[in-house]
Amino acid sequence: MTNEVYDPDNPQSALSDREITIGNNNSQNRRYMENTRAEHIAGPIATGPGERFYYMGKYEITTAQYQAVMGKGADCPDLTALEAELPQNNLSWYEAVEFTRRLNQWIYSEENSLAALSALEIANAYVRLPTEVEWEFAARGGGRVGSAEHANLTFPMDAPLAQYAWYNDSQSAAGRLQPIGALRPNPVEIHDIYGNVGELTLEPFRMTRGPRLHGQVGGYVVRGGSFLSSSSNVNSAHRDELPYFSQEASGEHRTRANGMRVVVGTSAINQTDIGALEAAALSLGSQGPQSLAPNAQDRLAAVARQTESAELRQEIERLSTELDNEFVRRDELEAKHLKAILEAASLLHRELTVSAFSIKNLFESYRLGVDLGDTEEQLQSDRDWIERELAHFDLYARIYTNTVQKLASNDISRIGRLAEELAAEWRAQGDTDGHGTLTSTVEQVRAYADGQVTDTREIIRNVIGGDLPRN
């Protein structure tokens, strides 16, 4: 199953990725391990500028699939057996990794000749466990779900949870494993992402300390809850830590509630031109706001060249790197802020056109009432209604023109790139209605920045196609 990942500020960059928010702040419990934090994600497969995705298994790995890969005999597993479509459970983390190793070994064997992955058109592709960020982005609905819905604990559902997840309830799994794919999928067509078996992830567990991960590394991470979990613990943010080894297990730790789902990955650097990566890294370091520290990097470099102390030169180089990183961080925050303003401006544009249409209709109705001899009381009511609508329109217009002016004070080419990225996100969510207003808003910003339009009233005329009637 593919999960689209759309880029932020510069979709052309070889180092482009997408910032997402994961975790849960809706509860006072488990904040030490599920607190909301910002992460970044980028898929290994590029379909166009700023559009990247990755493959994740539509279903959890079944007992039949596990036996076919791990079995020592030549016979295929019995696919008619009742347990063949059950997810493989009772796995240790090492057994899950060994499954992916053996599967990759078969994929790259002479017998198979990469036929299983050749259709994906990814050089040196391989199967592995998902990272936590990959798992949670997919669980929340990937690129097909808007940012507001992404913040919810579960992906958007139009039916009760029991129609999407197997959990420990008499109306659901009732404490027993269930066949894969029997329930409804999530927005990116992934089945059983919540419940049935808890799903192992690639990297070790770390607690959350406020808005970041804690420095201590622990055991392995299991996501999504299982058929033994309560309904409150089957969601996108729920995570559990288990030890790789335990005295209780006399070795590798495993539980009957845990299984796995896989993704297709590949190398990161080998898939990208090194020159493009170097250029992208240099570009990031030079994008910081000049008002923050104008020419600071150049001055630091000059001082480093002039000093004879190797220790001082190293310290200056370290400070220069920190400054580069600060520029990158602030640039990303600024891009996120500008994109939010663009989205708000597009919505205001839409409200202005709807409001203008309503006011014009009200005026037509009022004039018709005058011609038909409506009572003065009725006509006054119509005039009051028109005045209220005009007041609302004027408020929207004032906010919209202020927003256009604010956007016009930025790099217009950057505003254009952000608009393209925002439109790509909307398309991924199936929303095409806002594209016209977004395009028109960017045109208004560009016209104001270029000096083609200097009167804010002209901005509004361009939006609604003329002037509104007034009493």
C-alpha angles and dihedrals in degrees: 000000000000124000115198117221115194121200131238128220104351113027092178094061120107087221096051118135139156127254114224134175119232134176133047133277096170094095135051089219127086095009087137087069108018105037114143114264139165119253135170131229137185128174123229094230120077122199097172143331109325094355115111133155144175135214122246127179113266089214138029115262108273129219089250092053092046093050092047091056101035101034118111096207128083094236120099117236118266104263091191093062115111093239095050093093095042116105114257108255140174090062128157117215091250092053090053091051091046089054090056091046093053093043091052090047089056092045090055095042120116089243093061099029092200092295090139093062105023092092090061091064093219117138114233093000120178142175120251143151115281122254116242092253092050090049095048095043089053093043092054091053103271118230092341093073126071124239093256092054090044088064092061121097092240133032116260111289130187093192137041119293091252089070090060107031141040110224136154104285134110088244092051134027094337091207096308134108114252133208115269122258097018094120134057118287128235122254093284092049096256115147128215094004085146118052132340094090126004107244123234119227132206107244130060123264121267127180122236120249107192109302096349143054117272119246098240117094118213140166129319127299128241119193139198104024125257146240086283094053128097117247090256091062098053104086143102097274102043113113133169132197121221128179119250088224132017139180088230090062093038087230134350111032119233137158132198090239096065132084138142150254123196139217132201113242140164141188116301105211097035090060094057132062108256091221090055091050092050091049092048092050092050090047092053091052092052098047097080118121108271091219089065094067114339113216089347093139092050091049092049091050091051092050090049091054092050099048120090095200111099090199093052091045090054090049091051091049090050091051090048090054091049089051091050090052092048090052090051093049094048092044091055091048091049091050091051090049093049092049090053090051090049091052091049091048091052091051090048089051089055092048091050093053092047092046092048091051090051093049093050090052091049091053091050090051091048093051090048089052090053091051092048093049101249116184119269088245091057093044091050090051089053091048091050090050091050091050092052091050091047090051090052091047092050090051092051090045094052093049092045095051091047089052093049090051091050092050091047090060089067133074102292094208088056091050088053092052091049090050091052090050092048091050090051090053091050091049090051088054092049093249111134098151095087098051095088095050091045092052091047091048092053089049090053091049092049093047092051093046092050092049094244088122120034102158114079089210088063089056090058092045089055091051098051099027100249140343127323121241113253133193 
